[in-house]
Amino acid sequence: MASIDSQTIQQLKMAWLAAEERGDKQAQMALLRAHPEAQEALIDFIAAYHATALEQEHGALASPEEIQLLPLTERARQRALARVFGLSQTSDAGAQARSEASVTSLASVKTLRELRQRRRLSLTEAARGLRLGVDVWKKFEEGLIDLLSLSTRQLERLASFFSVSPQEFAELLRNSQPTLALNRRQTGEAARRQRQERPVRQSFAEAIARSDMSEQEKRAWLEE
């Protein structure tokens, strides 16, 4: 059987996730049939993904027996996300250990663009995975989305996609904002004009409203 590289497997997993969000089971089956060389990796990922079903369906109404399973499903979810986005985890020692590993892996990452590149995703792949327009995600990378316009749930969803904490995502967004480098030899008028020409930040809702995203995609984010 022909081998398949990790980048291709990652793209196939993202395609499967996109089909899952659309409820397109036929596309998911077609994906498996079209890539027999990746079936083992995909099936392993799909099993881990569906292991979260108890938590998502039952929540606080789960039985005591099901509640005992929730730590297992959470670990399965973390492993699945790690495999999708190319993260490296050596153990499932709990949230603290995962947080420490995240800090270490992000030590040299300062902006959202660098985070995406660390996850080995193209601009289009990141936008598609988040169900955002490329134009909207690009504004995130350019620091043009106002952090204060994000709801807690929206921030958590964005951070979860990249397997970082909401606090880490917020810090990377702040660091992504363009800096104004003033030349000491500039006149006062030139400096004022440069400040006026800086790109204006937008609220997340405004960026989505101006995007060519589908109405369903817009609602999925704006209702968060």
N, C-alpha and C positions, 0 to 999 in steps of 0.2 A: 504494500500500500504506500502511496506517495506521502512524503512528509509534508507538513504544513507549518509555516512560520508563525510565531506568536502574534505578530501584527495582524495577520489575516484572521487568526482565531479571535482576537480582540474585536475586530470589525464584525465578524459573524455574531458574536455575543451581543454587540450593540444592535445589530439588525434584528436579532431575536427579541430583545427588549422593546424595540420600537413596535414590532408586530404584537407583542404582548399588550402594550398600552392601547393599541388599536383594537384588540380583541380578534386579531386576524390569525386564527388557528391554521388555516390553509397555508399561509405564508410561512408559518413556523415549521410545518411539516415539510414544505418544499425546500426550506433552508437545510433541513437535516438530510433530505434525500439527495440534494445537489452537492453536498460536501461530505461524502462518506468518510474521508480521511480525517474530518474534524468531529465526527459524531461522538467519540468517547469524551472529548473535552467539553462539547456542548451539552451532552446528557448529564455530565457531572455538574456543570454549572446550573442547568435547569432544575436538577434535583435539589440543589442547595437553595435556589431561588424560591421554589415552591415550599421549602421547609418553613418559610415565614407565614404560611397560610393561617395557622392557628392564631398567631398573634394578631394578624390583620383582621380576621373574621370575627374573633371572639372578644379580644381586648379584655376589659374588666369583667366580662361575663363568662370567661373561661372557667371550666371546672378545676378543682384542685389538682387533678391528674394532669390536665392540660397546662396549668400554670407551671407545673414542675418542668414541663418541656420548653418553656419560653426561653430560658437561658441557652438551651441547645439551639433553638431556632435563630436566636440573635447571633450566636457564633457562626451559624451557617450563613446568615446574611452577610456578616462581615467578611467571611471567606469568599463568598460569591462576588461581592463588590471588589475585593482585593484582586481576584482573578480577572475580573472584567477590565479593570483599569490598570493592570500591570503592577500592582503593589507587591511588596515582599513582606510576608509575615512568617515568622518562625514558630509561633505558638499562639494559642488561644487563651492566654493567661488572664483575660478579662479586660474591661474598659481601660483601666489604668495602664496596663502594659501596651495596649493598642495606641493610647494617647502618647506614651513615651516614644513608641516607634514612629508615630506620625511626626512628632517634633524633630526627631533625628533625621527622617527622610526629607523634611522640609527645611532643614537648616540653611540650605543655600538658595531656597526659593523665596523671592521677594515680591513678586507680582503675580497676578492671575495668568498672564501670558506664560510666565515661567512654570506655573503649576500645571497648565495644560500641556506644555511641552514635556514636563517631567512625567506626565501620565501617557505620553506618546500619542497624543490625539491631535488631529488637524483642527483648524478652526471650525470647519464644517462638521466634523465628527462630534466635537464638543457641543455645538449648537443642536445637532440632530439628537444627541443623547439626552439633552436637557429639554427637548421639545420647544426650543426657542428659535427665533429667526437668527440667521448668521449676523445680521446687522445689530441685533440686540446684544448678542454675546460679545461682539466686537466692542460695543460700547462699555461692557463690563471690563474687558481687557484694557481699554483706554482710560479707565477710571472715570467714565462720564455718567455712570449711574449713581444717583444719590443714595448712599448707604441708609440714611434715615427713612427713605421711602420704601424700604423692604420690610414686610411683615416678618414676625418671628418664624412662621411656617415657611415662607418663601426663602428666607435665609437658610433654614435647616435643610430645605430641599436642594438648594444650590450646593451647600457644603457636602451633603450626603453623596451627591453625584461624584465628587472628587475624593470622597473618603477623608475629609478633613472636618474639624469642628467648626461650628458657626463662627466662633471667635477668630479662628485662623482665617476663614474665608473673609470675614470683615476686615481683618488687618491687611490681607493681600489686596483687597479692593481699595483700601485707603492708600496703600503703597503704589497702586497702579495709576493714581491721579497724576496728570502731567505737571511737571515742575516748571516754574517760570525762571529762566536764567537771564538776569539783567546784566547788560554790559555797562560797566562803570562809565564808559565814555559816551553812553547814550544820553541824549538830551531828555529833559523831563517829558516833553511831548512825545518822543519816540517810545519811552518807557510806558506811558499811559496808553498809547496806541497798541503796544504789544499786549498789555493786560486786557484791553478790550477785545482783541482778536482771539483770545484764548477760547477753546471750545467750551460751550455752556453745558453744565451737567443737567441731566434730566431725571425725573422720577422714573422708577421702574414701570409704573403704569403708563406714563407718557411714551416711553420707548416702545412698549408693546403696542400701544394704540397706533403708533406711526409705522409699525412693522407690517410686512406682507404675510405674517403668520396667519394660519387658518383661524376662523372664529372659534373653533373647538379648542385649539391650542391656547388662544388668548384667554378664553374662559377658564381653562384649567389652571392658569397662573393667577389671573385676577381674582378668582374666587377663593384663593388660599388665605 
